[in-house]
């Protein structure tokens, strides 16, 4: 399993706190994985994405070991 750092804001953390008890997931990471899989399995939704936080940036990916 790869490790990825995700910066979350207050709205994201509130959503995670709703997902955890609703779906019985123990960790924040499990809640994020669940949300990703449910969204990926759903039909395309027309949604407006929230603006990216100011401090968010994409760091270069490290080459994977073969």
Backbone bond lengths (Angstrom), bond angles and torsions (degrees), N, CA, C in turn:
res aa  C-N    CA-C-N  psi(-1)  N-CA   C-N-CA  omega(-1)  CA-C   N-CA-C  phi
1 X - - - 1.442 - - 1.519 108.08 -
2 X 1.322 115.97 134.16 1.463 121.14 176.90 1.515 110.00 -82.44
3 X 1.310 114.99 155.97 1.460 120.86 177.98 1.522 108.24 -109.86
4 X 1.334 116.22 131.83 1.457 122.34 179.21 1.519 108.70 -132.87
5 X 1.312 116.49 138.99 1.455 121.02 176.05 1.522 108.30 -96.10
6 X 1.318 115.91 130.61 1.461 121.52 179.28 1.522 107.60 -123.38
7 X 1.323 116.42 124.60 1.455 120.62 175.96 1.522 108.34 -85.80
8 X 1.324 116.85 127.52 1.459 120.47 179.94 1.516 109.53 -120.98
9 X 1.306 114.51 142.80 1.462 121.10 177.89 1.520 110.18 -94.98
10 X 1.317 116.23 -176.59 1.468 120.77 -178.04 1.531 113.48 -59.81
11 X 1.343 117.81 -38.62 1.465 120.18 179.27 1.521 110.69 -67.01
12 X 1.333 116.85 -38.60 1.465 121.16 178.62 1.526 110.40 -65.75
13 X 1.318 116.32 -43.81 1.470 120.40 179.99 1.527 109.99 -63.98
14 X 1.336 117.78 -38.61 1.467 121.17 177.22 1.530 110.06 -63.34
15 X 1.332 117.24 -40.15 1.465 120.42 178.35 1.527 110.95 -64.81
16 X 1.317 116.84 -40.86 1.467 120.99 177.65 1.525 109.83 -61.42
17 X 1.334 117.27 -41.04 1.459 121.28 -179.57 1.531 111.89 -67.10
18 X 1.327 118.31 -24.90 1.466 121.89 174.65 1.531 109.83 -78.05
19 X 1.326 116.31 -42.70 1.466 121.59 -176.59 1.530 111.72 -64.59
20 X 1.320 117.50 -42.58 1.473 120.98 -174.63 1.528 113.05 -54.56
21 X 1.321 120.23 -58.43 1.466 118.02 -178.67 1.533 112.81 -72.38
22 X 1.327 116.38 -32.85 1.463 119.22 -177.25 1.523 111.46 -62.48
23 X 1.321 116.87 -40.50 1.458 120.80 -176.93 1.522 112.93 -108.81
24 X 1.326 117.24 4.23 1.449 121.40 174.85 1.514 114.54 68.29
25 X 1.332 117.14 33.50 1.464 119.64 177.34 1.526 109.02 -93.49
26 X 1.322 115.38 141.75 1.460 120.70 -171.12 1.520 114.03 -82.37
27 X 1.327 117.67 -33.21 1.461 119.66 -173.00 1.522 111.11 -122.05
28 X 1.327 114.57 162.10 1.465 119.63 175.64 1.524 110.37 -63.38
29 X 1.320 117.19 -38.63 1.462 120.74 179.41 1.523 110.69 -62.07
30 X 1.341 117.26 -40.48 1.463 120.69 177.57 1.526 110.93 -64.53
31 X 1.326 117.05 -38.46 1.466 120.92 178.46 1.527 110.72 -64.15
32 X 1.316 116.85 -41.10 1.470 120.86 178.59 1.524 110.36 -65.93
33 X 1.349 116.86 -44.58 1.467 119.90 178.29 1.526 111.53 -60.97
34 X 1.338 116.55 -42.63 1.456 120.61 178.23 1.526 110.84 -60.20
35 X 1.330 116.62 -47.93 1.464 120.88 -179.46 1.525 110.94 -60.23
36 X 1.324 117.39 -41.50 1.467 120.64 178.93 1.520 111.19 -62.99
37 X 1.325 117.04 -44.32 1.466 120.46 -177.65 1.518 111.92 -69.13
38 X 1.334 116.91 -39.05 1.466 119.72 178.23 1.522 109.82 -65.33
39 X 1.315 117.42 -44.24 1.459 120.83 179.52 1.525 111.18 -64.52
40 X 1.322 117.33 -40.62 1.461 121.06 179.82 1.532 111.33 -65.44
41 X 1.324 118.30 -31.30 1.461 122.13 -178.50 1.533 112.34 -85.50
42 X 1.321 117.80 -10.72 1.464 122.27 -177.28 1.523 111.11 -85.79
43 X 1.331 116.25 156.15 1.466 118.58 172.65 1.524 109.75 -62.88
44 X 1.313 115.53 159.84 1.456 120.61 -179.40 1.524 110.23 -58.05
45 X 1.309 116.18 126.24 1.454 122.20 178.59 1.522 109.27 -105.18
46 X 1.306 116.58 138.22 1.462 120.85 175.77 1.522 107.27 -88.10
47 X 1.323 116.79 97.76 1.455 121.01 -178.38 1.518 109.70 -127.77
48 X 1.311 115.20 153.40 1.460 120.55 176.02 1.519 107.49 -97.00
49 X 1.308 116.56 122.47 1.452 120.92 -178.78 1.520 110.43 -76.07
50 X 1.330 117.16 142.51 1.465 119.30 176.49 1.516 109.58 -69.24
51 X 1.324 117.71 156.62 1.464 119.48 178.37 1.524 110.71 -64.33
52 X 1.322 115.98 149.65 1.466 120.78 177.28 1.516 109.58 -71.75
53 X 1.320 117.08 141.63 1.468 119.20 176.11 1.523 110.73 -60.71
54 X 1.315 117.09 149.79 1.469 122.38 -178.20 1.520 112.29 -57.19
55 X 1.343 117.43 -41.42 1.452 120.32 -175.00 1.523 112.64 -79.84
56 X 1.323 117.90 -9.00 1.464 119.76 -177.48 1.522 110.32 -70.30
57 X 1.293 115.37 133.82 1.455 120.99 175.47 1.515 108.15 -148.07
58 X 1.277 115.66 158.59 1.455 119.93 -179.51 1.520 107.70 -99.47
59 X 1.314 116.15 119.30 1.457 119.85 178.15 1.513 109.11 -87.71
60 X 1.303 116.95 150.92 1.464 119.64 -179.97 1.526 110.66 -62.72
61 X 1.319 115.89 139.92 1.470 120.58 179.56 1.518 109.14 -76.18
62 X 1.303 114.38 141.07 1.461 119.92 175.49 1.526 108.56 -78.36
63 X 1.317 117.55 141.72 1.459 118.27 178.75 1.520 110.17 -62.06
64 X 1.330 115.59 139.32 1.455 118.73 179.39 1.518 110.36 -78.24
65 X 1.305 113.79 150.32 1.467 118.89 179.25 1.506 109.28 -83.19
66 X 1.308 115.86 134.94 1.458 119.63 -178.86 1.509 111.40 -100.41
